[in-house]
């Protein structure tokens, strides 16, 4: 809760989270002891050798830098895939960086979440305090909007009033968790948490993820656009260090705001005068330019990224050993428990033992996933303090086809002449395993699952529809099995993930859209247990409540974790900049949003 920006993660603390990320292997390179890069110059070829430079390629390589204006430009990719036409944060498809919960270059949040440590760090608010069911934010003294007007606590309160005036906007759900949001003065926000739900963690999640918007702009917007999603703008006004310079069919260009209020907080302005996001047709186009040093940093899936640095390119990732990226999300295999066969927990348990998780990691994820545990809690980073890993291993499952078949036999299923198990006229399949076409890692994971299930006598095939069709099937409960996403690491996880997978609150009938518990698993205990965990008054009782939820999860298996995936990540190329944040140089987490904002002030030009 300090007003200092981003205290440095200790080596011991990082090894705790990163060691687990690589399956417990203590194979990480030694961490540097300083962020100052003393004894080096900004040129990779000058008196400081690459061995003394931090935040360079995984192979220890750097480039020669760019010249002219391009030396002061950062090229970024992975967020904008179509021409930018609207910078309204509430648009169904806002242009980068106006999308909610992405890089805070133009809009900012009150607090900033660190995916590695779990801390909430200063943003537009310098600190926060939780007392009972009240959250108080203390606002920065000199915050202002890019048009020069003061940014105050009143803007925060008004941002959430917009969600009362238009309940269709994304963070209207905040009002399920709070009774009031007030700004008694320009420097103070007082939030009263709902005394029944007592879910302070979800309130903090909203504070860390939702942009603060200028009241003097949006009070006029909503008068002419009662449905805020309909508003069109190419002149966004934010509080961040950059403003929109131009946007066209090929790129989005941001320019540095020399009057940015946060230069005192960060000890100066960002390193680069402009940020350019080219618009590519495909990942392959972006990956090629990244490999060649035409992109500095990106968030794109790169199969076998290690081949880039093995080929001499100065490419780096946050972790230097597999899985290279800090895990932050768990793609889940949902089973529709309203379907005969899938309604039987014994069948779901057999399916859990049938999946070759190591093959999914190596084949579908290019080795970017560590060992998957039988838990809805990530065993790494900010969530690791909540998991009982020994119990997850002892009471869980792993790849064992013989064990899977034995579970079916013990439950009374017998194999027919077609090689498929059945009981009481219920044949196990044929079940379609769905996820959107083009989501290559998830497509590959389900292909492995279908093969695994067939090998133990469950009839399964893959089907990869378009995103809209797939989303509709999953939400309306008309699917058989699906790979889909749930909450990534945030101030509200792992609680939010348990809720996403298991909650019975307002569980709709098949045919009506659900936004959690897609498998429509029913249980009389779960909602009370979720409420107990949300209202836990201290860490000890919260840990007990979360582990009880994990026990219930393992007993019923309403869904299966298929892999660990980075929720927020980056790859960098040290052709023009060095001192990128990574495990050796861990002054910031591997993020673009939230606390990741810090590295734009710390990277250094090579050719300066």
Secondary structure, 3 states (H helix, E strand, C coil): CCCCCCCCCCHHHHHHHHHHHCCCCCCCCCCCCCCCCCCCCCCCCCCCCHHHCCCCCCCCCCCCCCCHHHHHEEEEECCCCCCCCCCCCCCCCCCCCCCCCCCCCCCCCCEEECCCCCCEEECCEEEEEEECCEEEEEECCCCECCCCCECCHHHHHHHHHHHHHCCCCHHHHHHHHEEEEEEEECCEEEEEECCCCCCHHHHHHHHHHCCCCCHHHHHHHHHHCCCHHHCCCCCCCCCCCEEEEEECCCEEEEEECCCCCCHHHHCCCCCCCEEEEECCCCHHHHHHHHHCCCCCEECCCCCCCHHHHHCCCCEEECCCCCCCCCCCECCEEEECCCCCCCCCHHHHHHHHHHCCHHHHHHHHCCCCCCCCCCCCCCCCHHHHHHCCHHHHHHCCCCCCHHHHHHHHHHCCCEECCCCCEEECCEECCCEEEECCCCCHHHHHHHHHHHHHHHHCCCCEEEECCCHHHHHHHHHHCCCCEEEECCCCCCCCCCHHHHHHHHCCCCCCCCCCCCCCCCCCCCCCCHHHHHHHHHCCCCHHHHHHHHHHHHHHHHHHCCEEECCCECCCCCEEECCCEECCCECCECCCCCCCCHHHHHHHHCCEECCC
